[in-house]
């Protein structure tokens, strides 16, 4: 069985998201790990995917159910590629898209 840990998400207002979220996740210990311009949906999605790529793998090492942006769209959308992944275990360069 795989050990999932962190959940990577985004919110324009973390406090408001913590109060109104209906997904059951406890956001009391949430840590801000990236930034994007408030209201910039594309920038938020790219920032979320980049953080996911640097941190883990959805459904394997992250509590995320999917990538925010499909790996086949990463280049077009401006997601950082080449050092990160969509499958595999480990972190950073230890993972590969195949």
C-alpha positions in Angstrom: 0.0 0.0 0.0 1.3 3.4 -0.9 1.9 6.0 1.8 0.3 9.3 0.9 1.1 12.5 2.8 0.7 16.0 1.7 -2.1 17.6 -0.3 -1.2 20.4 -2.7 -4.0 22.8 -3.4 -4.6 26.5 -4.1 -6.7 29.3 -2.6 -6.8 33.1 -3.2 -7.6 33.3 0.6 -6.4 30.4 2.7 -8.4 31.4 5.8 -11.6 31.6 3.8 -10.9 28.3 2.1 -10.2 26.6 5.4 -13.6 27.8 6.7 -15.7 27.0 3.6 -14.0 23.8 2.2 -16.2 20.8 2.0 -13.6 18.2 1.2 -12.9 17.2 4.8 -9.2 18.1 4.9 -7.9 19.8 8.0 -6.2 23.0 6.9 -5.0 24.1 10.4 -1.4 23.1 9.5 -1.5 24.4 5.9 1.8 25.8 4.7 2.0 28.3 1.9 4.6 27.0 -0.6 4.0 29.1 -3.7 2.5 32.2 -5.0 0.5 33.5 -7.9 -1.4 36.7 -8.7 -4.8 36.7 -6.9 -7.6 35.9 -9.4 -5.1 34.5 -12.0 -6.6 31.0 -12.6 -4.0 29.9 -15.2 -1.2 31.1 -13.0 -2.7 29.4 -10.0 -3.1 26.1 -11.9 0.5 26.2 -13.1 1.8 27.1 -9.6 -0.1 24.2 -8.2 1.1 21.7 -10.8 4.7 22.9 -10.4 4.5 22.4 -6.6 3.0 18.9 -7.1 5.8 18.0 -9.5 8.4 19.1 -6.9 6.7 17.4 -4.0 5.2 14.0 -5.0 2.9 12.0 -7.2 -0.9 12.2 -7.2 -2.6 9.1 -5.7 0.9 7.6 -4.9 2.7 10.0 -2.6 0.3 12.9 -2.5 -3.3 13.1 -1.2 -4.3 14.6 -4.6 -6.5 12.5 -6.8 -5.1 13.9 -10.1 -2.7 16.3 -11.7 -4.0 19.8 -11.9 -2.8 20.0 -15.5 -2.5 16.9 -17.7 1.2 16.0 -18.4 0.6 16.2 -22.1 -0.4 19.9 -21.7 2.6 20.9 -19.4 4.7 22.4 -22.1 1.9 24.4 -23.7 0.7 25.7 -20.3 4.1 26.6 -19.0 4.5 23.9 -16.4 8.2 23.2 -15.5 9.2 19.9 -17.1 12.4 17.9 -17.5 13.2 17.4 -13.8 9.8 16.3 -12.6 7.1 13.7 -13.2 3.8 12.1 -13.6 4.5 8.6 -12.5 7.1 6.8 -10.2 8.2 7.1 -6.7 10.7 9.4 -5.1 11.2 13.1 -5.6 12.6 15.5 -8.2 14.9 13.8 -10.7 14.2 10.3 -9.3 10.9 10.4 -11.0 10.2 10.3 -14.8 7.3 10.8 -17.1 6.8 7.8 -19.4 
